[in-house]
């Protein structure tokens, strides 16, 4: 599945919370490349999530973003797939 399909699934799945994660690399205080993953936006409004996702992509095109739908009051690690981003060694070079 490509990223656009995954994004569409994240926006349309039935979980009431739409969360946007972002991932990127940057130099730390020792000029070593580190990977950053952040929870950037949370809403219950699909249109707002889609708008914010597009805004983030346009503002920081070199960063990676993904949208997830998640339920309330749930240990997310118990889900089949929870909000996460993979950073590989190649991303850090």
C-alpha positions in Angstrom: 0.0 0.0 0.0 1.3 3.4 -0.8 1.4 6.4 1.6 -1.6 8.2 0.0 -3.7 5.1 0.5 -2.6 4.8 4.1 -3.3 8.5 4.7 -6.8 8.1 3.3 -7.4 5.1 5.5 -6.2 7.1 8.5 -8.6 9.9 7.7 -11.6 7.7 7.0 -11.3 4.9 9.6 -14.0 4.9 12.3 -11.7 5.8 15.3 -13.0 9.2 16.5 -9.6 10.8 17.1 -7.5 11.7 14.1 -3.8 12.1 15.0 -0.9 13.3 12.8 2.6 12.1 13.4 5.6 13.6 11.8 9.1 12.2 11.4 12.3 13.9 10.3 16.0 14.0 11.0 18.1 16.8 12.3 21.6 17.4 13.8 21.9 17.2 17.6 24.1 19.4 19.7 27.1 17.2 18.6 26.2 17.5 14.9 25.1 13.8 14.9 22.0 13.1 12.9 19.1 12.0 15.0 15.6 10.9 14.1 12.7 12.8 15.5 9.1 11.5 15.7 6.4 13.8 17.1 2.7 13.8 17.7 1.8 17.0 15.9 -2.0 17.3 15.8 -5.1 15.8 17.3 -8.7 16.4 16.3 -12.1 14.7 16.0 -12.8 16.7 12.8 -11.8 14.8 9.6 -11.7 18.1 7.6 -9.5 19.8 10.1 -7.1 16.8 10.1 -6.9 16.8 6.3 -6.3 20.5 6.2 -3.6 20.4 8.8 -2.0 17.4 7.1 -1.8 19.3 3.8 -0.5 22.4 5.6 2.2 20.5 7.3 3.2 18.8 4.0 3.4 22.1 2.2 5.3 23.9 5.0 7.8 21.1 5.6 8.0 19.0 2.4 11.1 17.1 3.4 9.4 15.6 6.5 7.3 12.5 6.6 3.7 12.6 7.9 1.1 10.0 8.6 -2.5 10.2 9.8 -4.1 7.7 12.1 -7.6 7.1 13.5 -7.6 6.0 17.1 -10.3 5.3 19.7 -10.7 7.0 23.1 -9.6 5.5 26.3 -7.5 2.7 24.8 -4.0 1.4 25.3 -2.9 2.0 21.7 -0.3 -0.8 22.0 -3.1 -3.3 22.1 -4.3 -2.4 18.6 -3.2 -4.3 15.5 -1.5 -1.1 14.3 -1.0 1.9 16.4 0.4 5.4 15.6 4.1 5.0 14.9 6.8 5.8 12.4 9.8 3.7 11.5 13.2 5.4 11.3 15.9 3.3 9.7 19.6 3.7 9.8 19.5 4.9 6.2 17.3 7.8 7.3 20.1 8.9 9.7 22.9 9.0 7.1 
